[in-house]
Amino acid sequence: EAQVTQNPRYLITVTGKKLTVTCSQNMNHEYMSWYRQDPGLGLRQIYYSMNVEVTDKGDVPEGYKVSRKEKRNFPLILESPSPNQTSLYFCASSPRTSTDTQYFGPGTRLTVL
Amino acid sequence: AQSVSQHNHHVILSEAASLELGCNYSYGGTVNLFWYVQYPGQHLQLLLKYFSGDPLVKGIKGFEAEFIKSKFSFNLRKPSVQWSDTAEYFCAVKANTNAGKSTFGDGTTLTVKP
């Protein structure tokens, strides 16, 4: 089944404790992206990747890192999480171009205490 | 920079009522426009999209949207809503010149009363 998977789905952590949220897609898509969803703010793009080893900042990249060493994986790294990063995070992928539909993962609900 | 504005944050309708959700975007060049829907407990999924051709596009579940270039708008419509349309709806834009950057609106929560 074609899908985008994220792990973990739920995470409660404390300020400053490094964490990684994994994202994997099995559709051979070149493009992958991370978003955070906050009430009243919709989805805001954190980082995106057009291909392996190619990443770029979205609208809210501060406090996050990403890497794209393999086509299928696009982990989101929070080196030193803070409470304002408590949010619902979505990973998405699409074939490549600007007309392509994005396919979303199920979301990761992160709470930083 | 591109931006998207959704006018209605929360809409409550009775079944069989007609729906129109507003979406306006800001960008000086050619854009591709999308409506995504998030049903309770489910992934975001595409409702419909516009990138060229007929400005009236039809999507899944009886939804349609019209691209009006002069008004920078891409409003979503459905002539008769059902209880199962209860969901959150997001308008999104991608510029042709930057396929990576994707901007979403704040979302509209639609509640349909049976």
Interface residues (C-beta under 8 A of the other chain):
Chain A: V4 Y31 S33 Y35 G40 L41 G42 L43 R44 Q45 Y48 S49 M50 D56 G58 D59 F90 A92 R96 T97 S98 T99 T101 Q102 F104 G105 P106 G107
Chain B: Q6 H9 N32 F34 Y36 H43 L44 Q45 L46 K49 F51 F90 A92 K94 A95 N96 N98 A99 G100 K101 S102 T103 F104 G105 D106 G107
